[in-house]
Amino acid sequence: MLWIKAFHVIFVIAWFAGLLYLPRLFVYHASSEDRLSRDRFALMERKLFTIMSLGGGGALAFGLWLLHRYTWAVHHDALWLHLKLVLVAALVAFHLFCAKLMRDLREDAGRYRPAFFRVLNEVPALLMVAVVLLVVVKKPV
């Protein structure tokens, strides 16, 4: 069971590394003024998105395994667990929203200014803090 938990944490770290950095690349991409820079940021974003998608997929797979094998049996009625699952769903939605933003920026159809991406950059950090607090304290805030 500890191996499952360890791999879950490893994949979560990989996923969050991307979730925290990709919006920062969006800031730079939206601020760039020449084609060469925009192409370079599009390439960096695509590569980072691939890696973070693998991290997210692994985190979800091992998380579901933990949920099935241990957590749901012990904590199925715990409010903290339900709140955590809602936050994970929000993280998945954020991940998918980043994919859309990445496509828009690549096609020069980005309608958001760099300031939007600076604010967006804070969303995964706030969600991460909430998830960690729920998991460690195991009580709703």
N, C-alpha and C positions, 0 to 999 in steps of 0.2 A: 504493500500500500504506500509506503514512503517513496518508492521509486516513481509511482504514478504522480504523487504530489510534487516530487522534485522536478519531473519533466514538465508538469503543468506550470510550475513557477518559471522554469527556463523559457518556455514558449511565451508566457505572459510578458517576461522581460523583453524578449525579442519583438513582440507585437507592440508593446508600449514605446520602445525605442523609435519605431517607425511612426506611431501615432503622435508622438511628441515632436518629431523632427520634420515630418512631411509638411505640416502647415507653415513651418518656418521657410522651407523651400518655396512654398507658394508665395510668401511675402517677397522673396528675392525674385521669383519668376515674374510676378505682377509688376515689380519695380523696374525690371530690365527694359532697356529701350532698343536693343539691337537684336537682330535675328539670331546671331551666333549665341548670345547669352540665353535667349529663350529656348533655343534648341538644346543647349547644354543642361538647363534646368529641367526641361522635359525628360531628358534621358536620365538624369539623377532621380527624378521623381518616379519614373517607371521602374527603375532598378530597386529603389527603396520600397516601393509599393509591393513588388514581387516578394521581397524578403519579409516585409511585415505581414503580408497575406499568409505566408507559410507559418510565421509565428502565431498569427491569429487562428489559423486552422488547427495548429497543434495545441494551442491553449484551449480552444473550444473542445477538441477531441478528448484531451486528457481531463478537462473539467467535467465533461459529460460522463466520462469513465468514473471519476471520483464521485460525482453525483449519484450515479447508478450503484456503485459498489459500497459506498460508505455514507456519504453526507445525507442523502435523501432518507435512508433508513433511520438515521439517528436524529436528524434535524428537520424532517419534512414539515413540521409545524412551526418552525422558527421564522419569525418575521425578518430577521437579518438576512436569511438565505433568500427569501423572496425578493427583498430589496436589492440584494446583490445581483440576482438574475435579471431584474429590471435594468440595473445599471450596465450589465453585460450586453443586454439587448441594445441599450443606447450606444455603447461602444461599437457594436457591430453596425448600427445605423450610421454612426460617425465615420467608420471605415468606408462604408459604401458611398457616403456623401463625398468623402475625399477622392474616391475613384471618379465620381462625376466632375468634381472640380478640376482634377488632373486632366481629364479629357478636354474640358472646356479651355483650360489654359493652353494645352498642346495645340488646339485648333484655333487659338487666338479668339475664342468666343467668351473669354472670361469677363464677366460683367461686374466683378468685385474689385475694389481697390485694395492696395496693400494693407490699409488700416483694418479692413474686414478680416484679413488673414491673421493679423496680429492678435485680434480678439479671439478668433477661432483657435489659435494656437493654445489658448488657456483651457479650452474645453476638456481635452483628454487628461490634463493635469488635475483638474477638479474632480473628474470622474474617478481617476486613480486614487486620489486621497479618500474619497467616499468609500470605494471598494475596500481599500486596505483597512480603514477604520471599522467597517462592518465585519470583515473577516477576522480581524485580530480581537476586537472588543466583543463581537457577536451580539451586539445590542443595537437597535436602531437609534439614530441620532435624534 
